[in-house]
Amino acid sequence: MWGAIAHLGRDARTGGYLRDAWSPADMELRLWFRQEAVRRGLDLREDRNGNLWAWWGDPSARPGVVTGSHLDSVRQGGAFDGPLGVVSAFAALDLLRARGVEPGRPLGVACFTDEEGARFGVPCVGSRLLTGVLDPDRARALADDEGDSLAEVLRRAGRDPGGLGRDEETLRHIGVFVELHVEQGRYLVHRGRPVGVASAIWPHGRWRFDFRGQANHAGTTRLADRDDPMLPFARTVLHARQAAERRGVVATFGRTRVSPNNANAIPGLVTAWLDARGGDEDAVRALVAELAEFSGAEVAVESWTPVVDFDAVLRERVAAAAGGAPLLPTGAGHDAGILASAGVPSAMVFVRNPTGISHSPDEHAETDDCHAGVAALAAVLEDLCTN
């Protein structure tokens, strides 16, 4: 399975992946998911928000145990973030069937759409729409770098954007959700363990800063006559680093858009996106407020996820079923966090990443550790489906 999708959306120059939601690469990955579901005789469904579900058993009769992740990527991202969870879900199901396990509850494999938010700017679009966290009108109006709205993109993909929104029927089918994911850090490396279980997800958000100036000629405009928005932006980047260190959080300006974006023109507008996270929600919010005041920019929130403390009983049960896996917090957002915040019992299993690097082509997991993750996930699913 891993080899079948390794080439999809891969940039031959960098080794990174370009798997924007609803792009040709994403559509090929969705087709691959469908084929894997059909090959196993699973009941394949696509909900009103584009999320894919493959069921072993009927979730209408009894809410099921669901596992899976996403197949889209950040731009120039790694191979493991998302796809490892989907491939491992199918592999764990195969392992249970090979053992002759007959689940007492329906077992589902999920593929959430647009988890990374690389194309439209808001992460976890599929799970946010499913749970009602993201307003459907706002979602339909989200636009990509080409100016195409999500509504337009969905129509071209043969979907009805008018159907977006909270999906009560699909939510009723999810009794519990367990997401396997590559670790985005080195906690498990330091602990010498191949598999871990999430204890919590830090609060995190994304904000858009618009720095406005006056576009003008780069060669004929005196320095004294310039209104260059790149300068306050640069000062804000440096201030963000200092303020984050002072407040014990992390802050990143990782994406910018410059207009008119000519080498021989002073910009008229610099738009930059701030990603801020930390273990203390108040500290994160205070950081953003400080940067908004310091920068003088127009600031708008694009997404916010409060702290997610995974259900203590469930996470301990998952850790025990996974062979006494250690608990660890994470600063990365996930669909499991969105579901947990909406009241769906959820947990996460992490697979060791020897580099500790993620959202990069250097993201990695060793084959033996991936196999250990599948074995742990299968044990967790068997425990949840039969007890």
Buried (B, 14 or more C-beta within 10 A) or exposed (E): BBEEBEEBBBEEEEEBBBBBBBBEBBEBBBEBBBEBBEEBEBBBBBBBBBBBBBBBBEBEEEBBBBBBBBBBBBBBBBBBBBBBBBBBBBBBBBBBBEEEBEBEBBBBBBBBBBBBBBBBBBBBBBBBBBBBBBEBEEBBEBBBEEEBBBBBBBEEBEBEBEBBBBBEEBBEBBBBBBBBBBBBBBBBBEEEBBBBBBBBBBBBBBBBBBBBBBBBEEEEBEEEEBBBBBBBBBBBBEBBBEBBEEBEBBBBBEBBBBEEEEEEBBBBBBBBBBBBBBBBBEBBBBBBEBBBEBBBBEBEEBBBBBBBBBBEEBBBBBBBBBBEBBBBBBBBBBBBBBBBBBEBBBBBBBBBBEEBBBBBBEBBBEEEBBBBBBBBBBBBBBBBBEE
